Amino acid sequence: MKKRLIVMVLLMLAMVGCVGKPMTTLPNNPIEFRQVEVFNPRDNQDGYMALNYNGRCYVPYGTLKGRIGKKDIDQCVGYIYDNSGDTNLHVCTLIADPNNDFIVLVYEGGVMDQPMFLRAEDTYGQLINIPGYIDDLGYDYWR
């Protein structure tokens, strides 16, 4: 009984130590991203909210398959502006993607929020490296 209690206390302490630790941190001069609307060039009724970064437009592509951690994030470059003052939706580049064909949106402040991956629209129709932790959600834009 005493061993079980010790194990439970240790597990609880480990969980408390992990909760609340941010995966990403805003840089000193973060980019304030504003979402723009884009339409599927093959169907003008199929619209998406996208981001522009370094001269490229990024459109939703997928979500997380498996796990991602701090070691997978290259750098946090800014946050999504939304009129509320919340700066917790961070825009980051990925270590496994040196061409920045993808960016990831990470919400710092929610336990259940999954990262969202956006793909540069100039990669449409190209064979590119897709990191194994990205789950293609099958958006019509990319078909």
C-alpha positions in Angstrom: 0.0 0.0 0.0 2.8 2.4 0.9 4.7 1.7 -2.4 1.5 2.3 -4.4 1.1 5.7 -2.6 4.7 6.7 -3.3 4.3 5.7 -7.0 1.1 7.8 -7.2 2.7 10.8 -5.6 5.7 10.6 -8.0 3.4 10.3 -11.0 1.4 13.3 -9.9 4.6 15.4 -9.3 5.9 14.4 -12.8 2.6 15.5 -14.3 2.6 18.8 -12.5 6.1 19.4 -13.7 5.1 18.8 -17.3 1.8 20.8 -17.4 2.1 24.4 -18.2 5.6 24.3 -19.8 5.4 26.0 -23.1 6.5 24.2 -26.2 7.2 27.5 -28.0 8.2 31.0 -26.9 7.6 34.2 -28.8 10.8 36.0 -29.9 11.5 39.5 -28.8 10.1 41.0 -32.0 7.4 38.6 -33.1 5.6 38.8 -36.4 1.9 39.7 -35.9 0.3 37.4 -38.5 -3.1 38.4 -40.0 -5.1 35.7 -41.7 -6.1 36.1 -45.3 -8.7 34.3 -47.3 -7.6 32.2 -50.3 -9.7 30.1 -52.6 -9.0 26.8 -54.2 -7.9 27.6 -57.8 -9.9 24.6 -59.0 -13.1 25.5 -57.1 -13.8 29.2 -56.2 -16.4 28.1 -53.7 -13.7 26.3 -51.6 -12.2 29.0 -49.3 -9.5 28.8 -46.6 -7.9 31.1 -44.1 -4.2 31.3 -44.9 -1.0 33.0 -43.7 1.7 34.8 -45.5 5.3 34.3 -44.3 8.5 35.2 -46.1 6.8 35.9 -49.4 4.9 32.5 -49.4 1.2 31.8 -48.7 0.5 28.9 -46.4 -2.8 27.0 -46.6 -4.2 24.5 -44.0 -2.9 21.0 -44.7 -3.1 18.7 -41.7 -2.8 18.0 -38.0 -0.6 16.0 -35.7 0.0 12.3 -36.3 1.9 10.9 -33.3 3.9 13.4 -31.2 5.8 16.6 -31.7 7.9 18.3 -29.1 10.3 21.2 -28.6 13.0 19.3 -30.4 10.9 19.3 -33.6 10.3 23.1 -33.5 13.0 25.2 -35.3 11.8 28.6 -34.2 8.7 30.5 -33.2 8.5 33.5 -35.5 5.3 35.1 -34.3 1.6 34.8 -33.4 -1.8 35.0 -35.1 -3.5 38.4 -34.5 -7.2 38.0 -33.7 -8.4 41.3 -32.1 -8.7 39.8 -28.6 -5.2 40.5 -27.5 -4.5 36.7 -27.2 -0.9 36.1 -28.4 -0.9 32.4 -27.6 -1.4 31.0 -31.1 2.2 30.7 -32.2 3.5 30.3 -35.8 6.7 28.2 -36.0 9.0 26.6 -38.4 10.1 23.0 -38.2 13.5 21.4 -37.8 12.6 18.5 -40.2 11.6 21.0 -42.9 14.6 23.3 -43.7 12.8 24.6 -46.9 9.9 25.9 -44.8 7.4 24.1 -47.0 5.3 23.8 -43.8 4.7 25.9 -40.8 3.0 24.8 -37.6 0.5 26.7 -35.4 0.9 25.8 -31.8 -1.6 27.1 -29.2 0.2 27.8 -25.9 -2.4 27.9 -23.2 -4.6 24.9 -24.0 -4.1 21.3 -22.9 -6.2 19.7 -25.6 -5.3 21.9 -28.6 -3.6 20.0 -31.4 -0.9 21.7 -33.6 -2.1 22.6 -37.1 0.2 22.4 -40.1 0.0 24.7 -43.0 1.7 24.0 -46.4 3.1 26.6 -48.8 0.8 26.9 -51.7 3.7 27.1 -54.2 4.4 23.4 -53.4 1.1 22.3 -55.0 1.7 19.4 -57.3 5.3 19.0 -56.2 6.8 16.0 -54.5 8.1 17.4 -51.2 9.3 15.9 -47.9 6.4 15.6 -45.5 7.6 15.1 -41.9 6.1 11.8 -40.5 4.3 13.6 -37.7 2.0 15.5 -40.1 -1.4 13.9 -40.8 -2.8 15.0 -44.2 -6.4 15.9 -43.6 -7.3 15.6 -47.2 -8.3 19.2 -47.9 -9.7 19.6 -51.4 -7.2 22.5 -51.9 -4.3 19.9 -52.0 -6.0 17.3 -54.3 
